[in-house]
Amino acid sequence: MTPDEQTRYSRQTLLPGFGERAQEALKQSRVLIVGLGGLGSPVAMYLAAAGIGRLLLADFDAVDLSNLQRQILHNSERIGWTKVDSAIATLSALNPCCELVPIKRSLSPRRLSELAAEVDLIVDASDNFQTRYAVNDACIKARIPLVSGAAIRAEGQVAVFSGRPGDPCYQCLYPDDGQEGERCAREGVLAPLVGIIGSIQATEAIKVLSGYGEPLFSKLLLLDAQNMAIRMLAIPPDPACPICADSSAR
């Protein structure tokens, strides 16, 4: 690390069990963030600030006034900007050491597979099941970890999937039944909730990439922010899962 980087990350490298070796691992890491809204905002900001070397930022949407209650990457002056351009403006000011790669188009399964082959981990901060299933499939094919998050009303969740053969995947947890799922535009969402969930996602990504601590592999963390209650559940692999059950043969 350069002297400036040593100073920038000093409060992190001081952590017992972390140190400069873990920080160097973050510097060498490549992460794709899918979605730069409520969850993707804290994810992107904390991963950039923590020293991830290369962040691929994927979102096809534009900043809207209704986003600003919770999507802290963006601000009133950037209404109408693409979320990717707004994110780059925020993140480059936050940490110029982080390489930022814009991806402004909607991600097809093929494009997701190509991107998964270029990164070490994907953080899914999207808001719909179609994207979540496609991201999960790309991670299984590339055998890379997936950090998944979701938030609605005052309820949120985080799960981490290793991508390794024999371990569960996102579709083991939520089988694809064709349902669209709930959206914040219809159900509402508590503003700080996405900050909490996104921050946990960023923490888990840092842990996986640096080897620090014990990630939430094959576990589901559930948060009820209205009553500030947290539960943890184990996620068993589904032997009939069409995505990961035969991944060892791929």
Protein Blocks (a to p, Z undefined) as FASTA:
>chain_A
ZZklmmmmmmmmmpghiajmlmmmmmmpccddehjafklmmmmmmmmmnopabdcdddfb
dcdfklmmmmmmbcfklgoiafklmmmmmmmmmommbccdddfbdcdfklmmmmmmmpmb
dcdfbfbfklmmmmmmmmmmnopacdddddehjbccddddehighiacfklmmccehiab
jafklnopafklmmmmmmmmmmmmmmmmnopajdfehiacdddfklopacdddddddfkb
cklmmmmmZZ
